[in-house]
């Protein structure tokens, strides 16, 4: 949790309005993705992550049924080789800006999970807190802030959480 007192956070802080704008935009994009990823959640669950460097958009990633060696490094076991949205976005960003530049930049990751509302065709937000493997990738790449959606079923509203690098240890 960011309590607003962290000064290294303030340097590249997104306004609440801007964060919401970005999350809404990602929600629209996620709705256009073909359902992929975790079929135990009904197959209608879609996850998208975006990376911003110095407040500028760099790239998206989404959960995918394509395997990738990069994901294997961060999977929970040898069989978990499918790209997660976060590792997908990280891999793309490394390709675009280079590993070293990525690591030393002020980076923010936005993550949105959408899921079908029960008995409805409507999509609502789901909890998109990164899994352990993605958290490791986030720490490795020194991503400073992570903004992720909370479960709309639980909160009753479209709410999100901000984690800083410090929260990840
Ligand atoms: Zn993950």
py3Dmol code that shows the C-alpha trace and the ligand (Angstrom):
import py3Dmol

protein = """\
ATOM      1  CA  UNK A   1       0.000   0.000   0.000  1.00  0.00           C
ATOM      2  CA  UNK A   2       1.235   3.425  -0.878  1.00  0.00           C
ATOM      3  CA  UNK A   3       0.495   5.822   1.949  1.00  0.00           C
ATOM      4  CA  UNK A   4       1.454   8.835  -0.138  1.00  0.00           C
ATOM      5  CA  UNK A   5       4.522   9.581   1.943  1.00  0.00           C
ATOM      6  CA  UNK A   6       7.040   7.814  -0.264  1.00  0.00           C
ATOM      7  CA  UNK A   7       9.032  10.502  -2.050  1.00  0.00           C
ATOM      8  CA  UNK A   8      10.517   8.307  -4.762  1.00  0.00           C
ATOM      9  CA  UNK A   9       6.962   7.446  -5.694  1.00  0.00           C
ATOM     10  CA  UNK A  10       5.931  11.079  -6.091  1.00  0.00           C
ATOM     11  CA  UNK A  11       8.423  11.760  -8.871  1.00  0.00           C
ATOM     12  CA  UNK A  12       6.449   9.880 -11.422  1.00  0.00           C
ATOM     13  CA  UNK A  13       3.130   9.669  -9.720  1.00  0.00           C
ATOM     14  CA  UNK A  14       0.039   9.319 -11.875  1.00  0.00           C
ATOM     15  CA  UNK A  15      -2.986  11.289 -10.750  1.00  0.00           C
ATOM     16  CA  UNK A  16      -5.935   9.244  -9.576  1.00  0.00           C
ATOM     17  CA  UNK A  17      -7.850  10.415 -12.634  1.00  0.00           C
ATOM     18  CA  UNK A  18      -5.036   9.384 -14.992  1.00  0.00           C
ATOM     19  CA  UNK A  19      -4.729   5.944 -13.355  1.00  0.00           C
ATOM     20  CA  UNK A  20      -8.442   5.387 -13.798  1.00  0.00           C
ATOM     21  CA  UNK A  21      -8.251   6.548 -17.407  1.00  0.00           C
ATOM     22  CA  UNK A  22      -5.462   4.048 -18.113  1.00  0.00           C
ATOM     23  CA  UNK A  23      -7.284   1.215 -16.323  1.00  0.00           C
ATOM     24  CA  UNK A  24     -10.484   1.973 -18.258  1.00  0.00           C
ATOM     25  CA  UNK A  25      -8.554   1.959 -21.508  1.00  0.00           C
ATOM     26  CA  UNK A  26      -6.977  -1.396 -20.627  1.00  0.00           C
ATOM     27  CA  UNK A  27     -10.433  -2.732 -19.758  1.00  0.00           C
ATOM     28  CA  UNK A  28     -11.655  -1.881 -23.259  1.00  0.00           C
ATOM     29  CA  UNK A  29      -8.628  -3.572 -24.788  1.00  0.00           C
ATOM     30  CA  UNK A  30      -9.040  -6.660 -22.602  1.00  0.00           C
ATOM     31  CA  UNK A  31     -12.636  -7.008 -23.782  1.00  0.00           C
ATOM     32  CA  UNK A  32     -11.359  -7.307 -27.353  1.00  0.00           C
ATOM     33  CA  UNK A  33      -8.952 -10.122 -26.460  1.00  0.00           C
ATOM     34  CA  UNK A  34     -10.012 -13.656 -27.073  1.00  0.00           C
ATOM     35  CA  UNK A  35     -10.662 -15.428 -23.780  1.00  0.00           C
ATOM     36  CA  UNK A  36      -7.487 -17.127 -22.709  1.00  0.00           C
ATOM     37  CA  UNK A  37      -5.614 -18.167 -19.665  1.00  0.00           C
ATOM     38  CA  UNK A  38      -7.173 -19.771 -16.679  1.00  0.00           C
ATOM     39  CA  UNK A  39     -10.068 -21.914 -17.823  1.00  0.00           C
ATOM     40  CA  UNK A  40     -10.989 -22.811 -14.241  1.00  0.00           C
ATOM     41  CA  UNK A  41     -12.343 -19.292 -13.972  1.00  0.00           C
ATOM     42  CA  UNK A  42     -14.786 -19.996 -16.763  1.00  0.00           C
ATOM     43  CA  UNK A  43     -12.492 -19.248 -19.670  1.00  0.00           C
ATOM     44  CA  UNK A  44     -13.927 -15.760 -19.891  1.00  0.00           C
ATOM     45  CA  UNK A  45     -11.189 -14.283 -17.776  1.00  0.00           C
ATOM     46  CA  UNK A  46      -8.795 -11.937 -19.491  1.00  0.00           C
ATOM     47  CA  UNK A  47      -5.724 -10.306 -18.112  1.00  0.00           C
ATOM     48  CA  UNK A  48      -3.831  -7.404 -19.595  1.00  0.00           C
ATOM     49  CA  UNK A  49      -0.785  -5.527 -18.354  1.00  0.00           C
ATOM     50  CA  UNK A  50       0.723  -2.284 -19.603  1.00  0.00           C
ATOM     51  CA  UNK A  51       4.133  -0.822 -18.910  1.00  0.00           C
ATOM     52  CA  UNK A  52       4.839   2.879 -18.639  1.00  0.00           C
ATOM     53  CA  UNK A  53       8.322   4.310 -18.424  1.00  0.00           C
ATOM     54  CA  UNK A  54       8.580   7.820 -17.041  1.00  0.00           C
ATOM     55  CA  UNK A  55       4.799   8.067 -17.369  1.00  0.00           C
ATOM     56  CA  UNK A  56       4.933   7.242 -21.077  1.00  0.00           C
ATOM     57  CA  UNK A  57       3.237   4.167 -22.451  1.00  0.00           C
ATOM     58  CA  UNK A  58       5.648   1.514 -23.757  1.00  0.00           C
ATOM     59  CA  UNK A  59       3.737  -1.700 -24.397  1.00  0.00           C
ATOM     60  CA  UNK A  60       0.976  -4.129 -23.510  1.00  0.00           C
ATOM     61  CA  UNK A  61       1.063  -7.783 -22.610  1.00  0.00           C
ATOM     62  CA  UNK A  62      -1.749 -10.227 -22.112  1.00  0.00           C
ATOM     63  CA  UNK A  63      -2.178 -13.748 -20.880  1.00  0.00           C
ATOM     64  CA  UNK A  64      -1.607 -16.168 -23.683  1.00  0.00           C
ATOM     65  CA  UNK A  65      -1.679 -19.852 -24.421  1.00  0.00           C
ATOM     66  CA  UNK A  66       1.649 -19.507 -26.178  1.00  0.00           C
ATOM     67  CA  UNK A  67       4.573 -20.862 -24.242  1.00  0.00           C
ATOM     68  CA  UNK A  68       7.768 -18.901 -23.937  1.00  0.00           C
ATOM     69  CA  UNK A  69      11.164 -19.599 -22.371  1.00  0.00           C
ATOM     70  CA  UNK A  70      10.961 -16.252 -20.567  1.00  0.00           C
ATOM     71  CA  UNK A  71       7.853 -17.400 -18.731  1.00  0.00           C
ATOM     72  CA  UNK A  72       9.519 -20.684 -17.757  1.00  0.00           C
ATOM     73  CA  UNK A  73      11.953 -18.703 -15.659  1.00  0.00           C
ATOM     74  CA  UNK A  74       9.052 -17.322 -13.635  1.00  0.00           C
ATOM     75  CA  UNK A  75       6.528 -20.161 -13.782  1.00  0.00           C
ATOM     76  CA  UNK A  76       5.529 -21.997 -10.642  1.00  0.00           C
ATOM     77  CA  UNK A  77       6.698 -25.264 -12.148  1.00  0.00           C
ATOM     78  CA  UNK A  78       8.125 -26.757 -15.372  1.00  0.00           C
ATOM     79  CA  UNK A  79       4.651 -27.107 -16.815  1.00  0.00           C
ATOM     80  CA  UNK A  80       3.662 -23.544 -16.230  1.00  0.00           C
ATOM     81  CA  UNK A  81       5.103 -22.108 -19.409  1.00  0.00           C
ATOM     82  CA  UNK A  82       2.253 -19.973 -20.702  1.00  0.00           C
ATOM     83  CA  UNK A  83       2.809 -16.281 -20.765  1.00  0.00           C
ATOM     84  CA  UNK A  84       1.183 -14.300 -18.018  1.00  0.00           C
ATOM     85  CA  UNK A  85       0.149 -10.758 -18.952  1.00  0.00           C
ATOM     86  CA  UNK A  86       2.832  -9.272 -16.721  1.00  0.00           C
ATOM     87  CA  UNK A  87       5.743 -11.366 -17.997  1.00  0.00           C
ATOM     88  CA  UNK A  88       4.508 -10.888 -21.562  1.00  0.00           C
ATOM     89  CA  UNK A  89       4.531  -7.101 -21.100  1.00  0.00           C
ATOM     90  CA  UNK A  90       7.958  -7.205 -19.445  1.00  0.00           C
ATOM     91  CA  UNK A  91       9.421  -9.288 -22.276  1.00  0.00           C
ATOM     92  CA  UNK A  92       8.018  -6.919 -24.888  1.00  0.00           C
ATOM     93  CA  UNK A  93       9.277  -3.859 -23.032  1.00  0.00           C
ATOM     94  CA  UNK A  94      12.780  -5.371 -22.779  1.00  0.00           C
ATOM     95  CA  UNK A  95      12.694  -5.961 -26.547  1.00  0.00           C
ATOM     96  CA  UNK A  96      11.626  -2.371 -27.142  1.00  0.00           C
ATOM     97  CA  UNK A  97      13.832  -0.387 -24.783  1.00  0.00           C
ATOM     98  CA  UNK A  98      16.573  -2.833 -23.839  1.00  0.00           C
ATOM     99  CA  UNK A  99      17.191  -4.661 -20.584  1.00  0.00           C
ATOM    100  CA  UNK A 100      19.488  -2.077 -18.970  1.00  0.00           C
ATOM    101  CA  UNK A 101      17.366   0.919 -19.905  1.00  0.00           C
ATOM    102  CA  UNK A 102      14.262  -0.844 -18.582  1.00  0.00           C
ATOM    103  CA  UNK A 103      15.922  -1.696 -15.272  1.00  0.00           C
ATOM    104  CA  UNK A 104      17.194   1.788 -14.547  1.00  0.00           C
ATOM    105  CA  UNK A 105      14.014   3.617 -15.635  1.00  0.00           C
ATOM    106  CA  UNK A 106      11.099   4.734 -13.525  1.00  0.00           C
ATOM    107  CA  UNK A 107       8.545   2.140 -14.453  1.00  0.00           C
ATOM    108  CA  UNK A 108       4.901   1.558 -13.680  1.00  0.00           C
ATOM    109  CA  UNK A 109       2.883  -1.519 -14.481  1.00  0.00           C
ATOM    110  CA  UNK A 110      -0.899  -1.395 -14.776  1.00  0.00           C
ATOM    111  CA  UNK A 111      -2.759  -4.703 -14.595  1.00  0.00           C
ATOM    112  CA  UNK A 112      -6.418  -5.322 -15.336  1.00  0.00           C
ATOM    113  CA  UNK A 113      -8.336  -8.560 -15.031  1.00  0.00           C
ATOM    114  CA  UNK A 114     -11.831  -8.675 -16.455  1.00  0.00           C
ATOM    115  CA  UNK A 115     -14.307 -11.449 -15.963  1.00  0.00           C
ATOM    116  CA  UNK A 116     -17.897 -12.103 -16.888  1.00  0.00           C
ATOM    117  CA  UNK A 117     -20.439 -11.091 -14.309  1.00  0.00           C
ATOM    118  CA  UNK A 118     -22.367 -14.232 -13.262  1.00  0.00           C
ATOM    119  CA  UNK A 119     -25.420 -14.813 -15.497  1.00  0.00           C
ATOM    120  CA  UNK A 120     -24.557 -11.806 -17.582  1.00  0.00           C
ATOM    121  CA  UNK A 121     -22.604 -10.880 -20.675  1.00  0.00           C
ATOM    122  CA  UNK A 122     -21.237  -7.885 -18.817  1.00  0.00           C
ATOM    123  CA  UNK A 123     -17.563  -7.763 -17.882  1.00  0.00           C
ATOM    124  CA  UNK A 124     -16.450  -6.632 -14.460  1.00  0.00           C
ATOM    125  CA  UNK A 125     -13.039  -6.220 -12.848  1.00  0.00           C
ATOM    126  CA  UNK A 126     -11.372  -9.118 -11.096  1.00  0.00           C
ATOM    127  CA  UNK A 127      -8.414  -9.164  -8.747  1.00  0.00           C
ATOM    128  CA  UNK A 128      -5.256  -8.793 -10.820  1.00  0.00           C
ATOM    129  CA  UNK A 129      -2.629  -8.879  -8.092  1.00  0.00           C
ATOM    130  CA  UNK A 130       0.455 -10.465  -9.675  1.00  0.00           C
ATOM    131  CA  UNK A 131       1.196 -14.110  -8.869  1.00  0.00           C
ATOM    132  CA  UNK A 132       4.429 -15.117  -7.159  1.00  0.00           C
ATOM    133  CA  UNK A 133       6.270 -15.739 -10.446  1.00  0.00           C
ATOM    134  CA  UNK A 134       5.248 -12.393 -11.936  1.00  0.00           C
ATOM    135  CA  UNK A 135       6.155 -10.661  -8.679  1.00  0.00           C
ATOM    136  CA  UNK A 136       9.641 -12.143  -8.999  1.00  0.00           C
ATOM    137  CA  UNK A 137       9.873 -10.816 -12.570  1.00  0.00           C
ATOM    138  CA  UNK A 138       8.647  -7.397 -11.373  1.00  0.00           C
ATOM    139  CA  UNK A 139      11.316  -7.332  -8.649  1.00  0.00           C
ATOM    140  CA  UNK A 140      14.016  -8.530 -11.086  1.00  0.00           C
ATOM    141  CA  UNK A 141      13.157  -5.723 -13.488  1.00  0.00           C
ATOM    142  CA  UNK A 142      12.957  -3.152 -10.727  1.00  0.00           C
ATOM    143  CA  UNK A 143       9.451  -2.011 -11.631  1.00  0.00           C
ATOM    144  CA  UNK A 144       8.647   0.808  -9.238  1.00  0.00           C
ATOM    145  CA  UNK A 145       4.869   0.865  -9.052  1.00  0.00           C
ATOM    146  CA  UNK A 146       2.205  -1.705  -9.734  1.00  0.00           C
ATOM    147  CA  UNK A 147      -1.404  -0.652 -10.095  1.00  0.00           C
ATOM    148  CA  UNK A 148      -3.857  -3.518 -10.209  1.00  0.00           C
ATOM    149  CA  UNK A 149      -7.607  -3.974 -10.208  1.00  0.00           C
ATOM    150  CA  UNK A 150      -9.558  -5.373  -7.253  1.00  0.00           C
ATOM    151  CA  UNK A 151     -12.431  -7.829  -7.414  1.00  0.00           C
ATOM    152  CA  UNK A 152     -15.580  -5.913  -8.279  1.00  0.00           C
ATOM    153  CA  UNK A 153     -17.736  -8.684  -6.795  1.00  0.00           C
ATOM    154  CA  UNK A 154     -16.071  -8.133  -3.440  1.00  0.00           C
ATOM    155  CA  UNK A 155     -15.837  -4.372  -3.458  1.00  0.00           C
ATOM    156  CA  UNK A 156     -19.027  -3.557  -5.361  1.00  0.00           C
ATOM    157  CA  UNK A 157     -17.154  -0.802  -7.163  1.00  0.00           C
ATOM    158  CA  UNK A 158     -14.358  -0.488  -9.681  1.00  0.00           C
ATOM    159  CA  UNK A 159     -11.482  -0.184  -7.244  1.00  0.00           C
ATOM    160  CA  UNK A 160      -7.750  -0.589  -7.620  1.00  0.00           C
ATOM    161  CA  UNK A 161      -4.683  -0.940  -5.460  1.00  0.00           C
ATOM    162  CA  UNK A 162      -1.240   0.607  -5.724  1.00  0.00           C
ATOM    163  CA  UNK A 163       1.830  -1.370  -4.731  1.00  0.00           C
ATOM    164  CA  UNK A 164       5.272   0.117  -4.698  1.00  0.00           C
ATOM    165  CA  UNK A 165       8.567  -1.691  -5.039  1.00  0.00           C
ATOM    166  CA  UNK A 166       8.869  -1.433  -1.235  1.00  0.00           C
ATOM    167  CA  UNK A 167       5.688  -3.423  -0.716  1.00  0.00           C
ATOM    168  CA  UNK A 168       7.238  -6.296  -2.635  1.00  0.00           C
ATOM    169  CA  UNK A 169      10.286  -6.485  -0.391  1.00  0.00           C
TER     170      UNK A 169
END
"""
ligand_1 = """\
1
ZN
Zn 1.611 -14.286 -13.091
"""
view = py3Dmol.view(width=600, height=400)
view.addModel(protein, "pdb")
view.setStyle({"model": 0}, {"cartoon": {"style": "trace"}})
view.addModel(ligand_1, "xyz")
view.setStyle({"model": 1}, {"stick": {}})
view.zoomTo()
view.show()
